[in-house]
Amino acid sequence: MTKGYMIRQAKAAIAAAAMVLAVAGPAAAAAPALDALKLPEWEVTSTSYGGKLLLSDSPEMVHSDGILYQDTVAGDVRLFFHHVNATATDKRLAVLVENAGPQAATVTVHQHGIGGPGYDWMAVGKAAQENYLAGGNLYTVEVPARGAAALSPALQKAAVKPNMLVNGIFDFIADRPVTVKVMMLPPGADERRFALTAAVLPPDEQRLRGTFHGKDRMLVPVRIYNPQTDGPVALTLADNLLDQYMVGVDATDGTKVVNYGNYGVVYRMFLPAAGTGKTSYYLNPRGGDYAGALGIRYKYVIAPPVPTPTGRTAFGRDKLIDFAYVGTFDSAESLWLTFSPPGASNLPVKLVIVPEP
């Protein structure tokens, strides 16, 4: 990477941040005097696409060493893991990639984010999302023939103390079939040797683990929003009624499973608006405590992710007044928002769209 390239990238990032501040105004705005449940639902078409999602969130509270989830995959993959050390001693969470084939495999991690280890579970889930949406540096993992390698060097160094949560999101491409193993193990243990004899831990009651097809979801409105004529509207996300939960298979035993909350799914929402005015966007949690972030792509430029909420870790206990301000944007300009259900947060949420006077 050249110095000139890095300078251009830095200038582009500064310009993007300045542009969003210019159109969005302050980082926080007064909550709209609206009951989100009474707003008309803005109708969208929903399309699932992309490769496989590996979800490892069961057992969430890990009481012993072992394999938390595993499956063999190739191609386009996302791994989402969310686990708490529920033992009385320090542990380490590791993601091991095994290659049973006769040729070396290359795993290219092109986007990732890690939160924790930490005691504030809402903050950990929010940090993982913010880091993921910020992009992260692309890197490769070379997995030798009939060998294994760690997916994340950062995880190898992190001690997970009792009651600490670790949340990670990794998007990668594997050029050959590899087996991904999410494990909880003693801090000094070698993950390769540990994996040879470790047992798969049973799931908890929620059974939030499995392999799901179509890790991404695109939402496109049925018609263009006009702030002058349509008034305030809402778009409901991850409620299993208007926005269905994913159905998959627990690869460890073949059981059919449901991703309650669509954790690990990345939503890309195209939000075209007509007219000459401005439109404001807010996030309103409907299920309880919530802490996450939203990605913004405005006028074809990617801006830094917006925390939801800004200025505090979490919100959502008062559904009538808890609105996280996302931004105010000119109509007739291209706007995309990226959303994903954060670890430790409650669903569903509503994206509230409000015309500005």
Contacts in CASP RR format, 6 or more apart in sequence:
PFRMAT RR
TARGET T0000
AUTHOR 0000-0000-0000
METHOD contacts of the structure
MODEL  1
MTKGYMIRQAKAAIAAAAMVLAVAGPAAAAAPALDALKLPEWEVTSTSYG
GKLLLSDSPEMVHSDGILYQDTVAGDVRLFFHHVNATATDKRLAVLVENA
GPQAATVTVHQHGIGGPGYDWMAVGKAAQENYLAGGNLYTVEVPARGAAA
LSPALQKAAVKPNMLVNGIFDFIADRPVTVKVMMLPPGADERRFALTAAV
LPPDEQRLRGTFHGKDRMLVPVRIYNPQTDGPVALTLADNLLDQYMVGVD
ATDGTKVVNYGNYGVVYRMFLPAAGTGKTSYYLNPRGGDYAGALGIRYKY
VIAPPVPTPTGRTAFGRDKLIDFAYVGTFDSAESLWLTFSPPGASNLPVK
LVIVPEP
13 304 0 8 1.000
15 301 0 8 1.000
16 301 0 8 1.000
16 302 0 8 1.000
16 303 0 8 1.000
16 304 0 8 1.000
17 303 0 8 1.000
17 304 0 8 1.000
19 298 0 8 1.000
19 299 0 8 1.000
19 301 0 8 1.000
19 303 0 8 1.000
20 296 0 8 1.000
20 298 0 8 1.000
20 303 0 8 1.000
20 304 0 8 1.000
20 327 0 8 1.000
23 298 0 8 1.000
23 327 0 8 1.000
23 328 0 8 1.000
23 329 0 8 1.000
23 330 0 8 1.000
24 326 0 8 1.000
24 327 0 8 1.000
24 328 0 8 1.000
24 329 0 8 1.000
25 327 0 8 1.000
25 328 0 8 1.000
27 310 0 8 1.000
27 311 0 8 1.000
27 325 0 8 1.000
28 309 0 8 1.000
28 310 0 8 1.000
28 311 0 8 1.000
28 325 0 8 1.000
29 280 0 8 1.000
29 325 0 8 1.000
29 327 0 8 1.000
29 328 0 8 1.000
31 282 0 8 1.000
31 321 0 8 1.000
31 322 0 8 1.000
31 323 0 8 1.000
31 325 0 8 1.000
32 232 0 8 1.000
32 280 0 8 1.000
32 282 0 8 1.000
32 323 0 8 1.000
32 352 0 8 1.000
32 354 0 8 1.000
34 232 0 8 1.000
34 352 0 8 1.000
34 354 0 8 1.000
35 320 0 8 1.000
36 234 0 8 1.000
36 284 0 8 1.000
36 286 0 8 1.000
36 319 0 8 1.000
36 350 0 8 1.000
36 352 0 8 1.000
37 286 0 8 1.000
39 232 0 8 1.000
39 233 0 8 1.000
39 234 0 8 1.000
39 350 0 8 1.000
39 352 0 8 1.000
40 233 0 8 1.000
40 234 0 8 1.000
41 233 0 8 1.000
41 234 0 8 1.000
41 235 0 8 1.000
41 236 0 8 1.000
41 242 0 8 1.000
42 221 0 8 1.000
42 225 0 8 1.000
42 233 0 8 1.000
42 234 0 8 1.000
42 235 0 8 1.000
42 353 0 8 1.000
43 221 0 8 1.000
43 222 0 8 1.000
43 223 0 8 1.000
44 219 0 8 1.000
44 220 0 8 1.000
44 221 0 8 1.000
44 222 0 8 1.000
44 235 0 8 1.000
44 269 0 8 1.000
45 219 0 8 1.000
45 220 0 8 1.000
45 221 0 8 1.000
45 222 0 8 1.000
46 217 0 8 1.000
46 218 0 8 1.000
46 219 0 8 1.000
46 243 0 8 1.000
46 244 0 8 1.000
47 217 0 8 1.000
47 218 0 8 1.000
47 220 0 8 1.000
48 213 0 8 1.000
48 214 0 8 1.000
48 216 0 8 1.000
48 217 0 8 1.000
48 246 0 8 1.000
49 214 0 8 1.000
49 216 0 8 1.000
49 217 0 8 1.000
49 218 0 8 1.000
50 76 0 8 1.000
50 214 0 8 1.000
50 215 0 8 1.000
50 216 0 8 1.000
51 75 0 8 1.000
51 76 0 8 1.000
51 77 0 8 1.000
51 78 0 8 1.000
51 213 0 8 1.000
51 214 0 8 1.000
51 215 0 8 1.000
51 216 0 8 1.000
52 73 0 8 1.000
52 76 0 8 1.000
52 77 0 8 1.000
52 78 0 8 1.000
52 211 0 8 1.000
52 212 0 8 1.000
52 213 0 8 1.000
52 214 0 8 1.000
52 215 0 8 1.000
53 77 0 8 1.000
53 78 0 8 1.000
53 80 0 8 1.000
53 211 0 8 1.000
53 212 0 8 1.000
53 213 0 8 1.000
53 214 0 8 1.000
53 215 0 8 1.000
53 246 0 8 1.000
53 259 0 8 1.000
53 264 0 8 1.000
53 265 0 8 1.000
54 69 0 8 1.000
54 71 0 8 1.000
54 73 0 8 1.000
54 77 0 8 1.000
54 78 0 8 1.000
54 79 0 8 1.000
54 80 0 8 1.000
54 180 0 8 1.000
54 210 0 8 1.000
54 211 0 8 1.000
55 69 0 8 1.000
55 80 0 8 1.000
55 208 0 8 1.000
55 209 0 8 1.000
55 210 0 8 1.000
55 211 0 8 1.000
55 212 0 8 1.000
55 259 0 8 1.000
55 263 0 8 1.000
55 264 0 8 1.000
56 68 0 8 1.000
56 69 0 8 1.000
56 79 0 8 1.000
56 80 0 8 1.000
56 81 0 8 1.000
56 82 0 8 1.000
56 83 0 8 1.000
56 182 0 8 1.000
56 209 0 8 1.000
56 210 0 8 1.000
57 80 0 8 1.000
57 81 0 8 1.000
57 82 0 8 1.000
57 83 0 8 1.000
57 206 0 8 1.000
57 208 0 8 1.000
57 209 0 8 1.000
57 263 0 8 1.000
57 343 0 8 1.000
58 68 0 8 1.000
58 69 0 8 1.000
58 203 0 8 1.000
58 204 0 8 1.000
58 206 0 8 1.000
58 207 0 8 1.000
58 208 0 8 1.000
58 209 0 8 1.000
59 68 0 8 1.000
59 83 0 8 1.000
59 201 0 8 1.000
59 202 0 8 1.000
59 203 0 8 1.000
59 204 0 8 1.000
60 82 0 8 1.000
60 83 0 8 1.000
60 84 0 8 1.000
60 204 0 8 1.000
60 206 0 8 1.000
60 208 0 8 1.000
61 84 0 8 1.000
61 86 0 8 1.000
61 204 0 8 1.000
62 68 0 8 1.000
62 83 0 8 1.000
62 84 0 8 1.000
62 85 0 8 1.000
62 86 0 8 1.000
62 87 0 8 1.000
62 91 0 8 1.000
62 184 0 8 1.000
62 201 0 8 1.000
63 86 0 8 1.000
63 87 0 8 1.000
64 87 0 8 1.000
64 184 0 8 1.000
64 201 0 8 1.000
65 91 0 8 1.000
65 183 0 8 1.000
65 184 0 8 1.000
65 185 0 8 1.000
65 186 0 8 1.000
65 194 0 8 1.000
65 198 0 8 1.000
66 183 0 8 1.000
66 184 0 8 1.000
66 185 0 8 1.000
66 194 0 8 1.000
66 198 0 8 1.000
66 199 0 8 1.000
66 200 0 8 1.000
66 201 0 8 1.000
67 181 0 8 1.000
67 182 0 8 1.000
67 183 0 8 1.000
67 195 0 8 1.000
67 198 0 8 1.000
67 199 0 8 1.000
67 200 0 8 1.000
67 201 0 8 1.000
67 252 0 8 1.000
68 81 0 8 1.000
68 83 0 8 1.000
68 182 0 8 1.000
68 183 0 8 1.000
68 184 0 8 1.000
68 201 0 8 1.000
68 209 0 8 1.000
69 81 0 8 1.000
69 181 0 8 1.000
69 182 0 8 1.000
69 200 0 8 1.000
69 209 0 8 1.000
69 210 0 8 1.000
69 251 0 8 1.000
69 252 0 8 1.000
70 179 0 8 1.000
70 180 0 8 1.000
70 181 0 8 1.000
70 182 0 8 1.000
70 200 0 8 1.000
70 251 0 8 1.000
70 252 0 8 1.000
71 179 0 8 1.000
71 180 0 8 1.000
71 210 0 8 1.000
71 211 0 8 1.000
71 251 0 8 1.000
71 252 0 8 1.000
72 177 0 8 1.000
72 178 0 8 1.000
72 179 0 8 1.000
72 180 0 8 1.000
72 251 0 8 1.000
73 174 0 8 1.000
73 177 0 8 1.000
73 178 0 8 1.000
73 179 0 8 1.000
73 180 0 8 1.000
73 211 0 8 1.000
74 174 0 8 1.000
74 175 0 8 1.000
74 176 0 8 1.000
74 177 0 8 1.000
74 178 0 8 1.000
75 173 0 8 1.000
75 174 0 8 1.000
75 175 0 8 1.000
76 173 0 8 1.000
76 215 0 8 1.000
77 171 0 8 1.000
77 172 0 8 1.000
77 173 0 8 1.000
77 174 0 8 1.000
77 180 0 8 1.000
77 215 0 8 1.000
78 169 0 8 1.000
78 170 0 8 1.000
78 171 0 8 1.000
78 172 0 8 1.000
78 215 0 8 1.000
78 264 0 8 1.000
78 266 0 8 1.000
79 95 0 8 1.000
79 151 0 8 1.000
79 168 0 8 1.000
79 169 0 8 1.000
79 170 0 8 1.000
79 172 0 8 1.000
79 180 0 8 1.000
79 182 0 8 1.000
80 168 0 8 1.000
80 169 0 8 1.000
80 263 0 8 1.000
80 264 0 8 1.000
81 93 0 8 1.000
81 95 0 8 1.000
81 166 0 8 1.000
81 167 0 8 1.000
81 168 0 8 1.000
81 182 0 8 1.000
82 125 0 8 1.000
82 165 0 8 1.000
82 166 0 8 1.000
82 167 0 8 1.000
82 168 0 8 1.000
82 208 0 8 1.000
82 263 0 8 1.000
82 343 0 8 1.000
82 344 0 8 1.000
83 93 0 8 1.000
83 165 0 8 1.000
83 166 0 8 1.000
83 182 0 8 1.000
83 184 0 8 1.000
84 121 0 8 1.000
84 163 0 8 1.000
84 164 0 8 1.000
84 165 0 8 1.000
84 166 0 8 1.000
85 91 0 8 1.000
85 93 0 8 1.000
85 117 0 8 1.000
85 160 0 8 1.000
85 161 0 8 1.000
85 162 0 8 1.000
85 163 0 8 1.000
85 164 0 8 1.000
85 184 0 8 1.000
86 162 0 8 1.000
86 163 0 8 1.000
87 162 0 8 1.000
88 162 0 8 1.000
89 162 0 8 1.000
89 186 0 8 1.000
90 159 0 8 1.000
90 160 0 8 1.000
90 161 0 8 1.000
90 162 0 8 1.000
90 187 0 8 1.000
91 159 0 8 1.000
91 160 0 8 1.000
91 184 0 8 1.000
91 185 0 8 1.000
91 186 0 8 1.000
91 187 0 8 1.000
92 155 0 8 1.000
92 156 0 8 1.000
92 158 0 8 1.000
92 159 0 8 1.000
92 160 0 8 1.000
92 184 0 8 1.000
92 185 0 8 1.000
92 186 0 8 1.000
92 187 0 8 1.000
92 188 0 8 1.000
92 189 0 8 1.000
93 117 0 8 1.000
93 155 0 8 1.000
93 158 0 8 1.000
93 160 0 8 1.000
93 166 0 8 1.000
93 182 0 8 1.000
93 183 0 8 1.000
93 184 0 8 1.000
94 150 0 8 1.000
94 155 0 8 1.000
94 156 0 8 1.000
94 182 0 8 1.000
94 183 0 8 1.000
94 185 0 8 1.000
94 191 0 8 1.000
94 194 0 8 1.000
95 150 0 8 1.000
95 151 0 8 1.000
95 152 0 8 1.000
95 155 0 8 1.000
95 170 0 8 1.000
95 180 0 8 1.000
95 181 0 8 1.000
95 182 0 8 1.000
95 183 0 8 1.000
96 148 0 8 1.000
96 149 0 8 1.000
96 150 0 8 1.000
96 151 0 8 1.000
96 180 0 8 1.000
96 181 0 8 1.000
96 183 0 8 1.000
96 191 0 8 1.000
96 192 0 8 1.000
96 195 0 8 1.000
97 105 0 8 1.000
97 107 0 8 1.000
97 141 0 8 1.000
97 143 0 8 1.000
97 148 0 8 1.000
97 149 0 8 1.000
97 150 0 8 1.000
97 151 0 8 1.000
97 174 0 8 1.000
97 178 0 8 1.000
97 179 0 8 1.000
97 180 0 8 1.000
97 181 0 8 1.000
98 143 0 8 1.000
98 147 0 8 1.000
98 148 0 8 1.000
98 178 0 8 1.000
98 179 0 8 1.000
98 181 0 8 1.000
98 195 0 8 1.000
99 105 0 8 1.000
99 143 0 8 1.000
99 144 0 8 1.000
99 145 0 8 1.000
99 146 0 8 1.000
99 147 0 8 1.000
99 148 0 8 1.000
99 176 0 8 1.000
99 177 0 8 1.000
99 178 0 8 1.000
99 179 0 8 1.000
100 146 0 8 1.000
100 177 0 8 1.000
100 179 0 8 1.000
101 145 0 8 1.000
101 146 0 8 1.000
101 176 0 8 1.000
101 177 0 8 1.000
102 145 0 8 1.000
102 146 0 8 1.000
103 145 0 8 1.000
103 176 0 8 1.000
104 142 0 8 1.000
104 143 0 8 1.000
104 144 0 8 1.000
104 145 0 8 1.000
105 142 0 8 1.000
105 143 0 8 1.000
105 174 0 8 1.000
105 175 0 8 1.000
105 176 0 8 1.000
105 177 0 8 1.000
105 178 0 8 1.000
106 140 0 8 1.000
106 141 0 8 1.000
106 142 0 8 1.000
106 143 0 8 1.000
106 174 0 8 1.000
106 175 0 8 1.000
106 176 0 8 1.000
107 140 0 8 1.000
107 141 0 8 1.000
107 142 0 8 1.000
107 143 0 8 1.000
107 149 0 8 1.000
107 151 0 8 1.000
107 172 0 8 1.000
107 173 0 8 1.000
107 174 0 8 1.000
107 175 0 8 1.000
107 178 0 8 1.000
108 138 0 8 1.000
108 139 0 8 1.000
108 140 0 8 1.000
108 141 0 8 1.000
108 172 0 8 1.000
108 173 0 8 1.000
108 174 0 8 1.000
108 175 0 8 1.000
109 138 0 8 1.000
109 139 0 8 1.000
109 140 0 8 1.000
109 141 0 8 1.000
109 151 0 8 1.000
109 152 0 8 1.000
109 170 0 8 1.000
109 171 0 8 1.000
109 172 0 8 1.000
110 138 0 8 1.000
110 171 0 8 1.000
110 172 0 8 1.000
110 173 0 8 1.000
111 132 0 8 1.000
111 135 0 8 1.000
111 136 0 8 1.000
111 138 0 8 1.000
111 170 0 8 1.000
111 171 0 8 1.000
112 131 0 8 1.000
112 132 0 8 1.000
112 135 0 8 1.000
112 136 0 8 1.000
112 152 0 8 1.000
112 168 0 8 1.000
112 169 0 8 1.000
112 170 0 8 1.000
112 171 0 8 1.000
112 172 0 8 1.000
113 128 0 8 1.000
113 129 0 8 1.000
113 131 0 8 1.000
113 132 0 8 1.000
113 135 0 8 1.000
113 136 0 8 1.000
113 168 0 8 1.000
113 169 0 8 1.000
113 170 0 8 1.000
114 127 0 8 1.000
114 128 0 8 1.000
114 131 0 8 1.000
114 152 0 8 1.000
114 154 0 8 1.000
114 155 0 8 1.000
114 166 0 8 1.000
114 167 0 8 1.000
114 168 0 8 1.000
114 169 0 8 1.000
115 124 0 8 1.000
115 125 0 8 1.000
115 127 0 8 1.000
115 128 0 8 1.000
115 131 0 8 1.000
115 166 0 8 1.000
115 167 0 8 1.000
115 168 0 8 1.000
116 124 0 8 1.000
116 127 0 8 1.000
116 128 0 8 1.000
116 158 0 8 1.000
116 164 0 8 1.000
116 165 0 8 1.000
116 166 0 8 1.000
116 167 0 8 1.000
117 124 0 8 1.000
117 158 0 8 1.000
117 159 0 8 1.000
117 160 0 8 1.000
117 161 0 8 1.000
117 164 0 8 1.000
117 165 0 8 1.000
117 166 0 8 1.000
118 124 0 8 1.000
118 164 0 8 1.000
118 165 0 8 1.000
118 166 0 8 1.000
119 163 0 8 1.000
119 164 0 8 1.000
119 165 0 8 1.000
120 313 0 8 1.000
121 165 0 8 1.000
121 344 0 8 1.000
122 289 0 8 1.000
122 291 0 8 1.000
122 313 0 8 1.000
122 314 0 8 1.000
122 344 0 8 1.000
122 345 0 8 1.000
123 291 0 8 1.000
123 313 0 8 1.000
123 314 0 8 1.000
124 165 0 8 1.000
124 166 0 8 1.000
124 167 0 8 1.000
124 343 0 8 1.000
124 344 0 8 1.000
125 165 0 8 1.000
125 167 0 8 1.000
125 291 0 8 1.000
125 292 0 8 1.000
125 342 0 8 1.000
125 343 0 8 1.000
125 344 0 8 1.000
125 345 0 8 1.000
126 291 0 8 1.000
126 292 0 8 1.000
126 293 0 8 1.000
126 307 0 8 1.000
126 313 0 8 1.000
126 314 0 8 1.000
126 342 0 8 1.000
127 167 0 8 1.000
128 167 0 8 1.000
128 168 0 8 1.000
128 169 0 8 1.000
128 342 0 8 1.000
128 343 0 8 1.000
129 169 0 8 1.000
129 292 0 8 1.000
129 293 0 8 1.000
129 305 0 8 1.000
129 340 0 8 1.000
129 342 0 8 1.000
129 343 0 8 1.000
130 292 0 8 1.000
130 293 0 8 1.000
130 305 0 8 1.000
130 307 0 8 1.000
132 168 0 8 1.000
132 169 0 8 1.000
132 340 0 8 1.000
133 293 0 8 1.000
133 294 0 8 1.000
133 295 0 8 1.000
133 305 0 8 1.000
133 338 0 8 1.000
134 304 0 8 1.000
134 305 0 8 1.000
141 149 0 8 1.000
141 150 0 8 1.000
141 151 0 8 1.000
142 149 0 8 1.000
143 149 0 8 1.000
143 178 0 8 1.000
147 192 0 8 1.000
148 191 0 8 1.000
148 192 0 8 1.000
148 195 0 8 1.000
150 156 0 8 1.000
150 191 0 8 1.000
151 170 0 8 1.000
151 172 0 8 1.000
151 180 0 8 1.000
152 170 0 8 1.000
155 166 0 8 1.000
156 191 0 8 1.000
158 166 0 8 1.000
159 187 0 8 1.000
160 166 0 8 1.000
160 184 0 8 1.000
165 344 0 8 1.000
167 343 0 8 1.000
167 344 0 8 1.000
169 264 0 8 1.000
169 340 0 8 1.000
181 195 0 8 1.000
183 191 0 8 1.000
183 194 0 8 1.000
183 195 0 8 1.000
183 198 0 8 1.000
184 201 0 8 1.000
185 191 0 8 1.000
185 194 0 8 1.000
185 198 0 8 1.000
200 252 0 8 1.000
203 209 0 8 1.000
203 250 0 8 1.000
206 260 0 8 1.000
207 250 0 8 1.000
207 255 0 8 1.000
207 257 0 8 1.000
208 257 0 8 1.000
208 259 0 8 1.000
208 260 0 8 1.000
208 263 0 8 1.000
209 250 0 8 1.000
209 252 0 8 1.000
209 257 0 8 1.000
210 248 0 8 1.000
210 249 0 8 1.000
210 250 0 8 1.000
210 251 0 8 1.000
210 257 0 8 1.000
210 259 0 8 1.000
211 248 0 8 1.000
211 249 0 8 1.000
211 250 0 8 1.000
211 251 0 8 1.000
212 246 0 8 1.000
212 247 0 8 1.000
212 248 0 8 1.000
212 259 0 8 1.000
213 248 0 8 1.000
214 246 0 8 1.000
215 264 0 8 1.000
215 265 0 8 1.000
215 266 0 8 1.000
216 265 0 8 1.000
216 266 0 8 1.000
216 267 0 8 1.000
216 268 0 8 1.000
217 262 0 8 1.000
217 265 0 8 1.000
217 266 0 8 1.000
217 267 0 8 1.000
217 268 0 8 1.000
218 267 0 8 1.000
218 268 0 8 1.000
218 269 0 8 1.000
218 270 0 8 1.000
219 235 0 8 1.000
219 267 0 8 1.000
219 268 0 8 1.000
219 269 0 8 1.000
219 270 0 8 1.000
220 270 0 8 1.000
221 270 0 8 1.000
221 271 0 8 1.000
221 272 0 8 1.000
224 272 0 8 1.000
224 273 0 8 1.000
224 274 0 8 1.000
225 233 0 8 1.000
225 271 0 8 1.000
225 272 0 8 1.000
225 273 0 8 1.000
225 274 0 8 1.000
225 279 0 8 1.000
225 353 0 8 1.000
226 273 0 8 1.000
226 274 0 8 1.000
226 275 0 8 1.000
226 331 0 8 1.000
227 273 0 8 1.000
227 275 0 8 1.000
227 277 0 8 1.000
227 278 0 8 1.000
227 279 0 8 1.000
227 331 0 8 1.000
227 355 0 8 1.000
227 356 0 8 1.000
228 275 0 8 1.000
228 277 0 8 1.000
228 355 0 8 1.000
230 355 0 8 1.000
231 354 0 8 1.000
231 355 0 8 1.000
232 352 0 8 1.000
232 353 0 8 1.000
232 354 0 8 1.000
232 355 0 8 1.000
233 352 0 8 1.000
233 353 0 8 1.000
234 284 0 8 1.000
234 350 0 8 1.000
234 351 0 8 1.000
234 352 0 8 1.000
234 353 0 8 1.000
235 269 0 8 1.000
235 350 0 8 1.000
235 351 0 8 1.000
235 353 0 8 1.000
236 242 0 8 1.000
236 243 0 8 1.000
236 348 0 8 1.000
236 349 0 8 1.000
236 350 0 8 1.000
237 243 0 8 1.000
237 267 0 8 1.000
237 339 0 8 1.000
237 341 0 8 1.000
237 347 0 8 1.000
237 348 0 8 1.000
237 349 0 8 1.000
237 350 0 8 1.000
237 351 0 8 1.000
238 245 0 8 1.000
238 261 0 8 1.000
238 262 0 8 1.000
238 341 0 8 1.000
238 347 0 8 1.000
238 348 0 8 1.000
238 349 0 8 1.000
239 286 0 8 1.000
239 347 0 8 1.000
239 348 0 8 1.000
240 260 0 8 1.000
240 261 0 8 1.000
240 348 0 8 1.000
243 262 0 8 1.000
243 348 0 8 1.000
245 258 0 8 1.000
245 259 0 8 1.000
245 260 0 8 1.000
245 261 0 8 1.000
245 262 0 8 1.000
246 258 0 8 1.000
246 259 0 8 1.000
246 262 0 8 1.000
246 265 0 8 1.000
247 256 0 8 1.000
247 257 0 8 1.000
247 258 0 8 1.000
247 259 0 8 1.000
248 256 0 8 1.000
248 257 0 8 1.000
248 258 0 8 1.000
248 259 0 8 1.000
249 255 0 8 1.000
249 256 0 8 1.000
249 257 0 8 1.000
250 256 0 8 1.000
250 257 0 8 1.000
259 265 0 8 1.000
261 341 0 8 1.000
261 347 0 8 1.000
261 348 0 8 1.000
262 341 0 8 1.000
262 347 0 8 1.000
263 341 0 8 1.000
263 343 0 8 1.000
264 340 0 8 1.000
264 341 0 8 1.000
265 340 0 8 1.000
265 341 0 8 1.000
266 338 0 8 1.000
266 339 0 8 1.000
266 340 0 8 1.000
267 338 0 8 1.000
267 339 0 8 1.000
267 340 0 8 1.000
268 336 0 8 1.000
268 337 0 8 1.000
268 338 0 8 1.000
269 336 0 8 1.000
269 337 0 8 1.000
269 338 0 8 1.000
269 339 0 8 1.000
269 351 0 8 1.000
270 335 0 8 1.000
270 336 0 8 1.000
271 281 0 8 1.000
271 335 0 8 1.000
271 336 0 8 1.000
271 337 0 8 1.000
271 353 0 8 1.000
272 334 0 8 1.000
272 335 0 8 1.000
273 279 0 8 1.000
273 329 0 8 1.000
273 331 0 8 1.000
273 332 0 8 1.000
273 333 0 8 1.000
273 335 0 8 1.000
274 331 0 8 1.000
274 332 0 8 1.000
275 331 0 8 1.000
275 332 0 8 1.000
276 331 0 8 1.000
276 332 0 8 1.000
277 330 0 8 1.000
277 331 0 8 1.000
277 355 0 8 1.000
277 356 0 8 1.000
278 328 0 8 1.000
278 329 0 8 1.000
278 330 0 8 1.000
278 331 0 8 1.000
278 355 0 8 1.000
278 356 0 8 1.000
279 328 0 8 1.000
279 329 0 8 1.000
279 331 0 8 1.000
279 353 0 8 1.000
279 354 0 8 1.000
279 355 0 8 1.000
279 356 0 8 1.000
280 325 0 8 1.000
280 326 0 8 1.000
280 327 0 8 1.000
280 328 0 8 1.000
280 329 0 8 1.000
280 353 0 8 1.000
280 354 0 8 1.000
280 355 0 8 1.000
280 356 0 8 1.000
281 325 0 8 1.000
281 326 0 8 1.000
281 327 0 8 1.000
281 328 0 8 1.000
281 329 0 8 1.000
281 337 0 8 1.000
281 351 0 8 1.000
281 352 0 8 1.000
281 353 0 8 1.000
281 354 0 8 1.000
282 323 0 8 1.000
282 324 0 8 1.000
282 325 0 8 1.000
282 326 0 8 1.000
282 351 0 8 1.000
282 352 0 8 1.000
282 354 0 8 1.000
283 294 0 8 1.000
283 308 0 8 1.000
283 309 0 8 1.000
283 323 0 8 1.000
283 324 0 8 1.000
283 326 0 8 1.000
283 349 0 8 1.000
283 350 0 8 1.000
283 351 0 8 1.000
283 352 0 8 1.000
284 319 0 8 1.000
284 322 0 8 1.000
284 323 0 8 1.000
284 324 0 8 1.000
284 349 0 8 1.000
284 350 0 8 1.000
284 351 0 8 1.000
284 352 0 8 1.000
285 315 0 8 1.000
285 316 0 8 1.000
285 319 0 8 1.000
285 322 0 8 1.000
285 345 0 8 1.000
285 346 0 8 1.000
285 349 0 8 1.000
286 319 0 8 1.000
286 347 0 8 1.000
286 348 0 8 1.000
286 349 0 8 1.000
286 350 0 8 1.000
287 316 0 8 1.000
287 319 0 8 1.000
287 346 0 8 1.000
287 347 0 8 1.000
287 348 0 8 1.000
287 349 0 8 1.000
288 316 0 8 1.000
288 317 0 8 1.000
288 319 0 8 1.000
288 346 0 8 1.000
289 314 0 8 1.000
289 315 0 8 1.000
289 316 0 8 1.000
289 317 0 8 1.000
289 345 0 8 1.000
289 346 0 8 1.000
290 308 0 8 1.000
290 314 0 8 1.000
290 315 0 8 1.000
290 316 0 8 1.000
290 342 0 8 1.000
290 345 0 8 1.000
290 346 0 8 1.000
290 349 0 8 1.000
291 308 0 8 1.000
291 309 0 8 1.000
291 313 0 8 1.000
291 314 0 8 1.000
291 315 0 8 1.000
291 342 0 8 1.000
291 344 0 8 1.000
291 345 0 8 1.000
292 307 0 8 1.000
292 308 0 8 1.000
292 342 0 8 1.000
292 345 0 8 1.000
293 305 0 8 1.000
293 306 0 8 1.000
293 307 0 8 1.000
293 308 0 8 1.000
293 342 0 8 1.000
294 305 0 8 1.000
294 306 0 8 1.000
294 308 0 8 1.000
294 326 0 8 1.000
294 337 0 8 1.000
294 338 0 8 1.000
294 339 0 8 1.000
295 302 0 8 1.000
295 303 0 8 1.000
295 305 0 8 1.000
295 306 0 8 1.000
295 337 0 8 1.000
295 338 0 8 1.000
295 339 0 8 1.000
296 302 0 8 1.000
296 303 0 8 1.000
296 304 0 8 1.000
296 305 0 8 1.000
296 306 0 8 1.000
296 326 0 8 1.000
296 327 0 8 1.000
296 335 0 8 1.000
296 336 0 8 1.000
296 337 0 8 1.000
296 338 0 8 1.000
297 303 0 8 1.000
297 334 0 8 1.000
297 335 0 8 1.000
297 336 0 8 1.000
297 337 0 8 1.000
297 338 0 8 1.000
298 329 0 8 1.000
298 333 0 8 1.000
298 334 0 8 1.000
298 335 0 8 1.000
298 336 0 8 1.000
299 333 0 8 1.000
299 334 0 8 1.000
300 334 0 8 1.000
306 326 0 8 1.000
306 327 0 8 1.000
307 324 0 8 1.000
308 324 0 8 1.000
308 326 0 8 1.000
309 315 0 8 1.000
309 322 0 8 1.000
309 324 0 8 1.000
310 324 0 8 1.000
310 325 0 8 1.000
314 345 0 8 1.000
315 322 0 8 1.000
315 324 0 8 1.000
316 322 0 8 1.000
323 352 0 8 1.000
326 337 0 8 1.000
326 351 0 8 1.000
328 356 0 8 1.000
329 335 0 8 1.000
337 351 0 8 1.000
339 351 0 8 1.000
341 347 0 8 1.000
END
